[in-house]
Amino acid sequence: MSNAYNYRLPVKQEPDQLPAPIWQQAAPVVIRGAALVAAGVIGEWLLRSAARKAVSIPFKKSRAVVRRQPAVEAFEETIVVRRTFIRQK
């Protein structure tokens, strides 16, 4: 009867190459992230400037001189007062 469990002990092997430093592994990810952030900032700037131009085109000031009527001074005031009495027994 053969042994049902085959136990294998780990064997220490020398690697053929040393692993790359962490900064070399992370560099492509960091570069991609920075590029995405830069693209987002540029895209937002372009959209905002396009929206600002789209809104301001119909409201351009004309060169016609508009004479204004002298302002009539008016004074308006609204006062609301509420008095509340609290009695303790």
Sequence and secondary structure as in RCSB ss.txt:
>XXXX:A:sequence
MSNAYNYRLPVKQEPDQLPAPIWQQAAPVVIRGAALVAAGVIGEWLLRSAARKAVSIPFKKSRAVVRRQPAVEAF
EETIVVRRTFIRQK
>XXXX:A:secstr
   S           SS    HHHHHHHHHHHHHHHHHHHHHHHHHHHHHHHHHHHSTT   S            
              
